[in-house]
């Protein structure tokens, strides 16, 4: 037992510090008493209700998130139990992300330095406070780190089993967050030769099972709403945010989410929402291209400079004297953390892609993940730091790797 505790002392300490830290901030901002439910959160709860009570697809949210967070419904739980269970899932995913981060960092840093860099992840307030809401970010971050963990195992052991496991996890991530499609396609293209070579390999069944789940999701949506598609969320997001802002720039009006254009979109049948979004994008690319580009850049800026909305929505329900000061301070910290990790993360990602262009490695793929997330985030806005917090641990990994390279503290495998 002593040997186990000594061997995994850093991992145990990471979990302990994480639990104490999130519990402390929970008390300071009275999060357990807030009862704030985002519209997105209610969508995720609704998708779980659709799946477990009616066995049908949700129009915006795929079955991956619904299957996991909706488990209380399977055992007779109510809506409140689903929200409570999501906190448990999110905190476990958040702690597990820190452990995976540590396992990556100690490949190039000493255990003490890897531990110190892992604590930087805990200091990021955006990911921490998102845990208290029924949202995808915590779970998605863990799933992506887990996928990269197995890609790393594939590179070190050259066993197709680990690559297949990684790709299957990555495909499942699409059923959590559909925006992962772009990165998933790029990764499969990158490993296409290896995947084609092993198409009959026994381990490839992992990929086929996850692909079957994606096809099943698309078939369920087609049966229920009319289109063979993963979700209708992409078109609505484009139309209500990027397309909406571009139109308003054309008429010199201030951007407002819930305007007549957005209400019109939500009033349409789902297949017509998809068609309307496509037609709008084509029309704007032809006739409003400059404003579309401006809107995209403004969205990127908004997603980069914003603080955590999960902090800003908190209210001083207990009337404590320090609440507003603590809340404002944390909001400011989260704002600059978002800017720091986005700017430095994108710079290091570009640098890494350039430096390893002839011999790509796992850090090249991590860099690609950061850049894909930033690129996709420009489609939407006014969500605080939610679009960027998923790549914070990957930015920390690039910072740690750069530090190790510059200080020559590489630890041989």
KEKOLDREN-500708 format. One record per residue: residue in one letter; x, y, z of N, C-alpha, C in turn. Coordinates in steps of 0.1 Angstrom, whole numbers, padded with zeros to 4 digits, always signed. Example, Ala and Ser with C-alpha at 12.3 -4.5 7.8 and 13.67 -1.06 7.14 Angstrom:
BEGIN
A+0132-0057+0078+0123-0045+0078+0132-0033+0078/S+0128-0022+0071+0137-0011+0071+0129+0000+0079/
***
This chain:
BEGIN
X+0008-0012+0000+0000+0000+0000+0009+0013+0000/X+0019+0012+0008+0028+0024+0009+0035+0026-0005/X+0039+0015-0011+0045+0016-0024+0036+0022-0034/X+0023+0019-0034+0013+0024-0043+0011+0039-0041/X+0010+0043-0028+0008+0057-0024+0020+0065-0028/X+0032+0060-0027+0044+0067-0031+0045+0069-0046/X+0042+0058-0053+0043+0058-0067+0033+0067-0074/X+0021+0068-0068+0011+0077-0074+0008+0089-0065/X+0018+0093-0058+0016+0104-0048+0011+0117-0055/X+0017+0120-0067+0013+0132-0074-0001+0131-0079/X-0005+0120-0084-0018+0118-0090-0029+0119-0078/X-0026+0113-0067-0035+0114-0055-0036+0128-0050/X-0024+0135-0050-0024+0149-0045-0032+0158-0055/X-0031+0155-0068-0039+0163-0078-0054+0161-0076/X-0058+0149-0073-0072+0147-0071-0077+0154-0058/X-0069+0153-0048-0072+0159-0035-0073+0174-0036/X-0063+0180-0042-0063+0195-0044-0075+0199-0053/X-0078+0192-0063-0089+0195-0072-0102+0195-0065/X-0105+0185-0056-0117+0184-0049-0118+0196-0039/X-0107+0198-0032-0107+0209-0022-0109+0223-0029/X-0103+0225-0040-0103+0238-0047-0117+0240-0052/X-0123+0231-0059-0137+0233-0065-0147+0234-0054/X-0145+0227-0042-0154+0229-0031-0153+0243-0025/X-0141+0248-0024-0139+0261-0018-0146+0272-0027/X-0144+0271-0040-0150+0281-0049-0165+0280-0050/X-0169+0267-0048-0184+0265-0048-0190+0272-0036/X-0183+0273-0025-0188+0280-0013-0187+0295-0015/X-0176+0300-0020-0174+0314-0022-0185+0320-0030/X-0188+0314-0042-0198+0320-0051-0212+0313-0049/X-0214+0305-0039-0227+0300-0035-0233+0292-0047/X-0225+0285-0055-0230+0279-0067-0241+0269-0065/X-0239+0262-0053-0249+0251-0051-0263+0257-0049/X-0264+0270-0046-0278+0276-0044-0283+0284-0056/X-0275+0284-0067-0278+0294-0078-0290+0289-0086/X-0291+0276-0089-0302+0271-0098-0303+0278-0111/X-0292+0282-0117-0292+0288-0130-0292+0277-0141/X-0301+0277-0150-0302+0267-0161-0301+0274-0174/X-0290+0272-0181-0289+0278-0194-0299+0271-0204/X-0302+0278-0215-0310+0272-0225-0304+0260-0231/X-0290+0261-0233-0283+0249-0238-0284+0237-0228/X-0283+0240-0215-0284+0230-0205-0298+0223-0206/X-0308+0231-0208-0322+0225-0208-0323+0217-0221/X-0316+0221-0232-0316+0213-0244-0310+0199-0242/X-0299+0199-0234-0292+0186-0232-0301+0177-0223/X-0307+0183-0213-0316+0176-0204-0328+0170-0213/X-0333+0179-0222-0344+0175-0230-0340+0163-0239/X-0328+0164-0245-0323+0153-0253-0322+0140-0246/X-0318+0140-0233-0318+0128-0225-0332+0123-0223/X-0341+0132-0220-0355+0128-0219-0361+0122-0231/X-0357+0127-0243-0362+0121-0255-0357+0107-0257/X-0344+0105-0254-0337+0092-0256-0343+0082-0246/X-0343+0085-0233-0347+0075-0223-0362+0073-0221/X-0370+0083-0224-0384+0081-0222-0392+0079-0235/X-0386+0083-0247-0393+0081-0259-0385+0074-0270/X-0372+0072-0267-0363+0066-0276-0363+0073-0290/X-0362+0086-0290-0361+0093-0302-0350+0103-0302/X-0346+0108-0313-0335+0117-0314-0339+0131-0311/X-0330+0139-0306-0332+0153-0303-0328+0161-0316/X-0335+0172-0319-0332+0179-0331-0319+0187-0331/X-0313+0190-0319-0301+0197-0318-0289+0189-0312/X-0293+0181-0302-0282+0174-0294-0281+0159-0296/X-0270+0154-0301-0268+0140-0304-0269+0131-0292/X-0270+0118-0294-0273+0109-0284-0261+0106-0274/X-0249+0110-0277-0238+0107-0268-0239+0114-0255/X-0241+0127-0255-0243+0134-0242-0255+0130-0235/X-0266+0127-0243-0279+0123-0237-0278+0110-0230/X-0270+0100-0236-0269+0087-0231-0261+0087-0217/X-0252+0096-0216-0243+0096-0204-0250+0104-0193/X-0254+0116-0196-0260+0124-0185-0274+0121-0182/X-0281+0113-0190-0295+0109-0188-0296+0096-0181/X-0285+0090-0176-0286+0077-0169-0296+0077-0157/X-0297+0088-0150-0307+0088-0139-0321+0085-0143/X-0325+0089-0156-0338+0086-0161-0340+0071-0162/X-0329+0063-0165-0330+0049-0166-0334+0042-0153/X-0331+0049-0142-0334+0043-0129-0345+0051-0122/X-0354+0057-0130-0365+0064-0124-0363+0078-0119/X-0352+0084-0122-0348+0097-0117-0356+0108-0124/X-0357+0120-0117-0364+0131-0124-0354+0141-0130/X-0359+0152-0134-0350+0162-0141-0339+0167-0131/X-0343+0169-0119-0333+0174-0109-0321+0164-0107/X-0325+0151-0108-0314+0141-0106-0305+0141-0118/X-0310+0145-0130-0301+0146-0142-0291+0157-0140/X-0296+0169-0136-0287+0180-0133-0277+0177-0123/X-0281+0171-0112-0272+0167-0101-0262+0157-0106/X-0266+0147-0114-0257+0137-0120-0247+0144-0129/X-0251+0154-0137-0242+0160-0146-0230+0167-0138/X-0233+0172-0126-0222+0177-0118-0212+0167-0115/X-0217+0155-0111-0208+0144-0108-0199+0140-0120/X-0206+0138-0131-0199+0135-0144-0188+0146-0147/X-0192+0158-0146-0183+0169-0150-0171+0170-0141/X-0173+0168-0128-0162+0169-0119-0152+0157-0121/X-0158+0146-0123-0149+0134-0125-0141+0136-0138/X-0148+0141-0149-0141+0144-0161-0130+0155-0160/X-0133+0165-0151-0124+0176-0149-0111+0171-0141/X-0113+0162-0131-0102+0156-0124-0094+0147-0133/X-0101+0139-0140-0095+0129-0149-0087+0137-0160/X-0091+0148-0164-0084+0157-0174-0071+0161-0168/X-0071+0165-0156-0059+0169-0149-0049+0158-0148/X-0054+0146-0145-0045+0134-0144-0039+0131-0158/X-0047+0131-0169-0042+0129-0182-0032+0139-0186/X-0034+0152-0182-0025+0163-0185-0012+0160-0178/X-0012+0156-0166+0000+0152-0158+0008+0141-0165/X+0000+0131-0170+0007+0119-0176+0014+0124-0189/X+0009+0133-0196+0015+0139-0208+0027+0147-0204/X+0026+0156-0195+0036+0165-0191+0049+0158-0186/X+0047+0147-0178+0058+0141-0172+0067+0133-0182/X+0062+0133-0195+0070+0127-0206+0082+0136-0210/X+0080+0149-0207+0090+0159-0211+0095+0167-0200/X+0089+0166-0188+0093+0173-0176+0095+0164-0164/X+0102+0169-0154+0102+0161-0142+0089+0160-0135/X+0087+0151-0126+0074+0149-0120+0069+0162-0113/X+0079+0168-0106+0075+0180-0099+0071+0191-0108/X+0078+0193-0119+0074+0203-0129+0061+0200-0136/X+0059+0187-0139+0047+0183-0145+0035+0185-0136/X+0037+0183-0123+0027+0185-0113+0023+0200-0112/X+0034+0209-0112+0032+0223-0112+0024+0228-0124/X+0027+0223-0136+0020+0227-0148+0006+0222-0148/X+0003+0210-0142-0010+0205-0141-0019+0214-0132/X-0013+0220-0122-0021+0229-0113-0025+0242-0121/X-0018+0245-0131-0023+0256-0139-0036+0254-0145/X-0039+0241-0149-0052+0237-0154-0063+0240-0143/X-0060+0236-0131-0070+0239-0120-0072+0254-0118/X-0062+0262-0121-0063+0276-0118-0072+0283-0129/X-0074+0276-0140-0083+0281-0151-0097+0281-0146/X-0103+0293-0144-0116+0293-0137-0128+0290-0147/X-0126+0292-0160-0136+0289-0169-0140+0274-0169/X-0130+0265-0171-0133+0251-0171-0139+0247-0157/X-0134+0253-0146-0138+0249-0133-0153+0252-0131/X-0157+0264-0134-0171+0268-0131-0181+0262-0141/X-0176+0258-0153-0185+0251-0162-0190+0237-0157/X-0182+0232-0148-0186+0219-0142-0200+0219-0135/X-0204+0231-0131-0217+0232-0123-0229+0233-0132/X-0227+0231-0145-0238+0232-0155-0239+0220-0164/X-0251+0217-0168-0253+0206-0177-0248+0210-0191/X-0235+0210-0193-0229+0214-0206-0219+0204-0210/X-0214+0205-0222-0206+0194-0228-0191+0196-0225/X-0187+0208-0222-0172+0212-0222-0163+0203-0214/X-0167+0200-0201-0158+0192-0193-0157+0178-0198/X-0168+0172-0202-0168+0158-0207-0160+0158-0220/X-0163+0167-0229-0156+0168-0242-0141+0169-0241/X-0137+0178-0231-0122+0180-0229-0116+0167-0225/X-0122+0160-0216-0117+0147-0211-0116+0137-0222/X-0126+0136-0230-0127+0126-0241-0116+0129-0252/X-0113+0142-0254-0103+0146-0264-0089+0142-0258/X-0087+0145-0245-0074+0142-0239-0072+0127-0239/X-0083+0119-0237-0082+0105-0237-0079+0099-0251/X-0085+0106-0261-0081+0102-0275-0067+0104-0278/X-0061+0115-0274-0047+0118-0276-0038+0109-0267/X-0043+0105-0256-0035+0095-0248-0033+0083-0255/X-0043+0078-0262-0042+0065-0270-0034+0067-0283/X-0035+0079-0288-0027+0082-0300-0012+0082-0296/X-0009+0087-0284+0005+0087-0279+0009+0072-0276/X+0000+0064-0271+0004+0050-0269+0006+0043-0283/X-0001+0047-0293+0001+0041-0306+0015+0045-0311/X+0018+0058-0310+0032+0062-0314+0043+0055-0307/X+0041+0052-0294+0052+0045-0286+0052+0030-0288/X+0040+0024-0291+0040+0009-0292+0038+0004-0306/X+0033+0013-0315+0030+0010-0329+0020-0002-0330/X+0011-0002-0321+0000-0012-0322-0013-0005-0327/X-0019-0011-0337-0030-0005-0343-0042-0005-0334/X-0042-0014-0323-0053-0014-0314-0054+0000-0307/X-0043+0007-0304-0044+0020-0297-0049+0031-0307/X-0045+0029-0319-0050+0039-0329-0065+0037-0331/X-0069+0025-0332-0083+0022-0334-0091+0027-0322/X-0086+0025-0310-0093+0030-0298-0094+0045-0298/X-0083+0051-0302-0083+0066-0302-0093+0072-0312/X-0093+0066-0324-0102+0071-0335-0117+0068-0330/X-0119+0057-0324-0133+0054-0320-0138+0064-0309/X-0129+0068-0300-0132+0078-0290-0134+0091-0296/X-0126+0094-0306-0127+0107-0313-0140+0108-0321/X-0144+0097-0327-0157+0096-0334-0169+0098-0324/X-0167+0092-0312-0178+0093-0302-0179+0108-0297/X-0168+0115-0298-0168+0129-0294-0177+0137-0302/X-0179+0133-0315-0189+0140-0324-0203+0139-0318/X-0206+0128-0311-0219+0126-0305-0221+0134-0292/X-0210+0139-0288-0210+0148-0276-0211+0163-0281/X-0202+0166-0290-0201+0180-0295-0199+0179-0310/X-0210+0181-0318-0209+0180-0333-0199+0188-0339/X-0194+0199-0333-0184+0208-0338-0171+0201-0340/X-0169+0189-0334-0157+0181-0335-0155+0175-0349/X-0165+0176-0357-0165+0169-0370-0152+0173-0378/X-0149+0185-0379-0138+0190-0387-0125+0184-0383/X-0122+0184-0370-0110+0178-0365-0110+0163-0367/X-0121+0157-0365-0122+0142-0367-0119+0138-0381/X-0124+0146-0390-0121+0143-0405-0106+0145-0408/X-0100+0155-0403-0086+0158-0405-0077+0146-0399/X-0081+0142-0387-0073+0131-0381-0074+0118-0389/X-0087+0115-0394-0089+0103-0401-0081+0104-0415/X-0081+0116-0421-0073+0117-0433-0058+0116-0430/X-0054+0121-0419-0040+0120-0415-0035+0105-0414/X-0044+0097-0408-0041+0083-0405-0047+0074-0416/X-0052+0080-0427-0059+0072-0437-0052+0060-0442/X-0039+0061-0445-0032+0050-0450-0031+0038-0440/X-0029+0042-0427-0029+0031-0417-0042+0025-0415/X-0053+0033-0416-0066+0028-0414-0071+0019-0425/X-0067+0023-0438-0070+0015-0449-0063+0001-0449/X-0050+0002-0444-0042-0010-0444-0048-0020-0433/X-0055-0015-0423-0060-0023-0413-0075-0024-0412/X-0081-0022-0424-0095-0022-0425-0101-0035-0420/X-0094-0046-0422-0099-0059-0418-0093-0064-0404/X-0085-0055-0398-0079-0058-0385-0090-0060-0375/X-0088-0069-0366-0098-0072-0356-0101-0060-0347/X-0091-0052-0345-0093-0040-0336-0101-0029-0343/X-0102-0030-0356-0110-0019-0363-0124-0020-0360/X-0129-0030-0353-0143-0031-0350-0147-0020-0340/X-0137-0015-0332-0140-0004-0323-0144+0009-0331/X-0138+0011-0343-0141+0022-0351-0155+0020-0358/X-0157+0008-0362-0170+0005-0369-0182+0006-0359/X-0180+0002-0347-0191+0004-0337-0194+0018-0335/X-0184+0027-0334-0187+0041-0332-0193+0047-0344/X-0188+0043-0356-0194+0048-0368-0208+0044-0369/X-0211+0032-0365-0225+0027-0365-0234+0036-0356/X-0229+0041-0345-0236+0049-0336-0239+0063-0343/X-0230+0068-0350-0232+0080-0357-0242+0079-0368/X-0241+0068-0376-0251+0065-0386-0265+0063-0379/X-0265+0056-0368-0278+0054-0361-0284+0067-0357/X-0276+0077-0352-0280+0090-0348-0287+0097-0360/X-0280+0096-0372-0285+0103-0384-0298+0096-0389/X-0299+0083-0387-0311+0076-0391-0323+0080-0382/X-0320+0082-0369-0330+0086-0360-0335+0100-0363/X-0326+0109-0366-0330+0122-0370-0338+0122-0382/X-0334+0114-0392-0342+0113-0405-0356+0108-0402/X-0357+0098-0394-0370+0092-0391-0379+0102-0384/X-0373+0110-0375-0381+0119-0366-0384+0132-0373/X-0374+0138-0381-0375+0151-0386-0374+0153-0401/X-0368+0143-0408-0368+0143-0422-0355+0143-0429/X-0344+0146-0422-0331+0147-0429-0321+0137-0423/X-0313+0131-0432-0302+0123-0427-0290+0132-0423/X-0291+0136-0410-0280+0145-0405-0278+0142-0390/X-0266+0146-0386-0263+0144-0372-0271+0153-0363/X-0273+0165-0367-0280+0175-0359-0284+0187-0368/X-0293+0195-0363-0297+0207-0370-0290+0219-0364/X-0282+0217-0354-0276+0228-0346-0266+0237-0354/X-0259+0231-0364-0249+0238-0371-0256+0250-0379/X-0267+0246-0386-0273+0257-0395-0279+0268-0386/X-0285+0264-0375-0291+0274-0366-0281+0283-0360/X-0270+0277-0356-0259+0285-0350-0253+0295-0360/X-0250+0290-0372-0245+0299-0383-0255+0311-0385/X-0268+0307-0387-0278+0317-0391-0280+0328-0380/X-0281+0323-0368-0284+0332-0356-0272+0340-0351/X-0260+0336-0355-0248+0343-0350-0240+0349-0361/X-0233+0341-0368-0224+0346-0379-0232+0353-0390/X-0242+0346-0395-0250+0352-0406-0258+0364-0401/X-0263+0363-0389-0271+0374-0383-0262+0387-0382/X-0250+0385-0376-0241+0396-0374-0237+0402-0388/X-0234+0394-0398-0230+0399-0411-0241+0407-0417/X-0254+0403-0416-0265+0411-0421-0267+0424-0414/X-0265+0424-0400-0266+0436-0393-0254+0446-0396/X-0243+0440-0399-0231+0449-0403-0235+0456-0416/X-0242+0449-0424-0245+0455-0438-0255+0466-0436/X-0263+0466-0425-0272+0477-0423-0268+0486-0412/X-0256+0485-0407-0250+0493-0396-0259+0492-0384/X-0264+0481-0381-0272+0479-0368-0263+0471-0358/X-0267+0473-0345-0260+0466-0335-0264+0451-0334/X-0254+0442-0332-0257+0428-0331-0265+0425-0319/X-0277+0418-0321-0285+0413-0310-0289+0399-0313/X-0287+0390-0304-0290+0375-0306-0305+0373-0310/X-0314+0377-0301-0328+0374-0302-0335+0385-0310/X-0332+0387-0322-0339+0396-0330-0349+0389-0339/X-0355+0397-0348-0366+0391-0356-0361+0380-0365/X-0349+0381-0370-0343+0371-0379-0341+0358-0371/X-0336+0359-0359-0334+0346-0351-0348+0340-0348/X-0357+0348-0344-0371+0343-0341-0377+0336-0353/X-0375+0342-0365-0380+0336-0377-0374+0322-0379/X-0361+0321-0377-0354+0308-0379-0360+0297-0370/X-0362+0301-0358-0366+0291-0348-0381+0287-0350/X-0388+0295-0358-0402+0292-0360-0404+0282-0372/X-0393+0280-0379-0394+0271-0391-0393+0256-0387/X-0399+0247-0395-0396+0233-0393-0381+0230-0395/X-0377+0220-0388-0362+0217-0388-0356+0215-0401/X-0362+0207-0410-0356+0206-0424-0355+0220-0431/X-0364+0229-0429-0364+0242-0435-0354+0251-0428/X-0351+0249-0415-0340+0256-0409-0327+0253-0415/X-0325+0240-0418-0312+0236-0425-0311+0243-0439/X-0322+0242-0446-0322+0247-0460-0320+0262-0460/X-0327+0269-0450-0326+0284-0449-0312+0288-0446/X-0305+0281-0437-0291+0284-0433-0282+0283-0445/X-0284+0272-0453-0275+0269-0464-0277+0280-0475/X-0290+0283-0478-0293+0294-0487-0287+0307-0483/X-0288+0310-0470-0283+0323-0465-0268+0324-0466/X-0261+0313-0463-0247+0313-0464-0242+0315-0479/X-0249+0308-0488-0246+0310-0502-0248+0324-0507/X-0260+0330-0503-0263+0344-0507-0253+0354-0501/X-0249+0352-0488-0240+0361-0482-0226+0360-0488/X-0222+0348-0492-0209+0346-0498-0208+0353-0511/X-0220+0354-0518-0220+0361-0531-0221+0376-0529/X-0230+0381-0520-0234+0395-0520-0229+0402-0507/X-0224+0395-0497-0221+0402-0485-0208+0396-0479/X-0199+0393-0487-0187+0385-0483-0179+0393-0473/X-0176+0406-0475-0168+0414-0467-0174+0414-0453/X-0187+0417-0451-0193+0417-0438-0193+0404-0432/X-0194+0393-0440-0193+0379-0434-0180+0377-0428/X-0169+0381-0434-0156+0380-0429-0154+0389-0417/X-0159+0401-0417-0159+0410-0405-0166+0403-0393/X-0178+0398-0396-0186+0392-0386-0178+0380-0380/X-0172+0372-0388-0164+0361-0383-0152+0365-0374/X-0145+0376-0378-0134+0381-0370-0139+0387-0357/X-0151+0393-0357-0157+0399-0345-0161+0388-0336/X-0166+0377-0341-0170+0365-0333-0157+0359-0326/X-0147+0358-0334-0134+0353-0328-0129+0362-0317/X-0130+0375-0319-0125+0384-0309-0134+0383-0296/X-0147+0382-0298-0156+0381-0287-0153+0368-0279/X-0151+0357-0286-0148+0344-0279-0135+0344-0272/X-0126+0353-0277-0112+0353-0271-0112+0363-0259/X-0119+0374-0259-0117+0384-0249-0127+0382-0237/X-0137+0373-0238-0148+0373-0229-0144+0365-0216/X-0150+0368-0205-0148+0361-0192-0158+0349-0192/X-0157+0341-0182-0166+0330-0180-0180+0335-0177/X-0190+0331-0185-0204+0335-0182-0209+0327-0170/X-0203+0316-0167-0207+0308-0156-0204+0315-0143/X-0195+0324-0143-0192+0332-0131-0201+0344-0131/X-0203+0350-0142-0211+0363-0142-0226+0361-0139/X-0231+0349-0141-0245+0346-0137-0248+0344-0123/X-0237+0342-0115-0239+0340-0100-0244+0352-0093/X-0253+0350-0084-0259+0361-0076-0257+0359-0061/X-0256+0370-0054-0253+0369-0039-0266+0366-0031/X-0269+0353-0032-0282+0348-0026-0281+0349-0010/X-0269+0347-0005-0268+0347+0010-0264+0360+0016/X-0262+0370+0007-0259+0384+0012-0246+0385+0019/X-0236+0377+0015-0222+0378+0021-0215+0391+0016/X-0207+0397+0025-0201+0409+0022-0190+0409+0011/X-0184+0397+0010-0172+0396+0001-0176+0391-0013/X-0189+0387-0015-0193+0380-0027-0190+0388-0040/X-0195+0401-0041-0193+0408-0053-0178+0410-0056/X-0170+0413-0046-0156+0415-0048-0150+0402-0054/X-0153+0391-0048-0148+0378-0052-0153+0375-0066/X-0165+0377-0069-0171+0374-0082-0165+0383-0093/X-0163+0396-0090-0157+0405-0100-0143+0401-0103/X-0135+0397-0092-0121+0394-0093-0120+0381-0102/X-0128+0371-0099-0128+0358-0106-0132+0360-0121/X-0141+0369-0123-0145+0372-0137-0134+0378-0145/X-0127+0388-0139-0116+0394-0145-0104+0384-0148/X-0102+0376-0138-0091+0365-0139-0095+0356-0151/X-0108+0351-0152-0112+0342-0162-0110+0349-0176/X-0113+0362-0176-0112+0369-0189-0098+0369-0194/X-0088+0372-0185-0074+0373-0190-0068+0359-0192/X-0074+0349-0184-0069+0335-0187-0074+0331-0201/X-0086+0335-0205-0091+0331-0218-0082+0338-0229/X-0078+0350-0227-0070+0357-0236-0056+0351-0237/X-0051+0348-0225-0037+0342-0224-0036+0329-0231/X-0045+0320-0228-0044+0306-0233-0048+0306-0248/X-0057+0315-0252-0060+0316-0267-0049+0321-0275/X-0044+0333-0271-0033+0339-0279-0020+0331-0278/X-0016+0327-0266-0003+0319-0265-0005+0305-0271/X-0017+0299-0269-0020+0286-0274-0020+0286-0290/X-0026+0296-0296-0026+0297-0310-0012+0299-0316/X-0005+0308-0309+0009+0311-0314+0018+0298-0313/X+0017+0291-0302+0025+0279-0300+0021+0268-0310/X+0007+0268-0312+0002+0258-0322+0007+0260-0336/X+0007+0273-0340+0012+0276-0353+0027+0273-0354/X+0034+0277-0343+0049+0275-0343+0052+0260-0344/X+0044+0252-0336+0047+0237-0336+0044+0231-0349/X+0033+0235-0356+0029+0230-0369+0040+0233-0379/X+0046+0245-0378+0056+0249-0387+0069+0241-0385/X+0073+0240-0372+0085+0233-0368+0085+0218-0371/X+0073+0212-0370+0072+0197-0372+0066+0194-0385/X+0066+0203-0395+0058+0201-0407+0064+0189-0415/X+0077+0186-0414+0083+0175-0421+0081+0162-0414/X+0081+0163-0401+0079+0150-0393+0068+0153-0382/X+0056+0153-0385+0045+0156-0376+0045+0146-0364/X+0042+0150-0352+0042+0142-0340+0029+0145-0333/X+0027+0139-0321+0015+0141-0314+0012+0156-0310/X+0023+0164-0308+0021+0178-0305+0016+0186-0317/X+0020+0181-0329+0014+0186-0341-0001+0185-0342/X-0005+0173-0338-0020+0170-0338-0027+0178-0327/X-0021+0179-0316-0027+0188-0305-0028+0202-0310/X-0018+0207-0317-0018+0220-0322-0029+0222-0332/X-0031+0212-0341-0042+0212-0350-0056+0213-0343/X-0057+0206-0332-0069+0206-0324-0072+0220-0319/X-0062+0227-0314-0063+0240-0309-0068+0250-0320/X-0061+0249-0332-0064+0258-0343-0078+0255-0349/X-0082+0242-0349-0096+0239-0354-0106+0244-0345/X-0104+0243-0332-0114+0249-0322-0115+0264-0324/X-0104+0271-0325-0105+0285-0326-0112+0289-0339/X-0109+0282-0350-0115+0284-0363-0130+0282-0363/X-0134+0271-0357-0149+0268-0356-0156+0278-0347/X-0149+0283-0337-0156+0292-0327-0161+0305-0333/X-0155+0308-0345-0159+0321-0351-0173+0320-0357/X-0179+0309-0357-0193+0307-0362-0203+0313-0352/X-0199+0313-0339-0208+0318-0329-0202+0328-0320/X-0209+0333-0310-0203+0343-0301-0213+0345-0289/X-0209+0354-0280-0216+0357-0268-0219+0345-0259/X-0210+0336-0258-0211+0325-0249-0200+0325-0239/X-0194+0336-0236-0183+0337-0227-0171+0330-0233/X-0164+0322-0224-0152+0315-0229-0154+0301-0232/X-0167+0297-0234-0170+0283-0235-0164+0276-0248/X-0163+0284-0258-0157+0278-0271-0142+0275-0270/X-0136+0282-0261-0121+0281-0260-0116+0272-0248/X-0124+0271-0238-0118+0264-0226-0115+0249-0229/X-0121+0243-0240-0118+0229-0243-0104+0227-0247/X-0097+0237-0252-0083+0235-0256-0073+0241-0246/X-0077+0246-0234-0068+0251-0224-0058+0241-0220/X-0062+0228-0217-0051+0218-0213-0041+0216-0224/X-0046+0217-0237-0037+0214-0248-0027+0226-0249/X-0032+0238-0246-0023+0250-0246-0012+0248-0235/X-0017+0243-0224-0007+0241-0212+0003+0230-0216/X-0001+0220-0224+0008+0210-0229+0019+0216-0238/X+0014+0224-0247+0024+0231-0256+0033+0240-0248/X+0028+0247-0238+0037+0256-0230+0047+0247-0223/X+0042+0236-0217+0051+0227-0210+0062+0221-0219/X+0058+0217-0231+0067+0211-0240+0077+0221-0245/X+0073+0234-0247+0082+0244-0251+0092+0247-0240/X+0087+0248-0228+0096+0250-0216+0106+0239-0215/X+0102+0227-0217+0111+0216-0216+0122+0216-0227/X+0118+0220-0239+0127+0221-0250+0137+0232-0248/X+0132+0243-0244+0141+0255-0242+0151+0253-0230/X+0146+0246-0220+0155+0245-0208+0163+0231-0208/X+0161+0224-0219+0168+0211-0221+0166+0202-0210/X+0153+0201-0205+0149+0192-0194+0141+0181-0199/X+0145+0176-0211+0138+0165-0217+0141+0152-0209/X+0131+0145-0206+0133+0132-0198+0132+0121-0208/X+0142+0112-0210+0142+0101-0219+0131+0091-0215/X+0125+0086-0226+0114+0076-0223+0121+0062-0220/
***
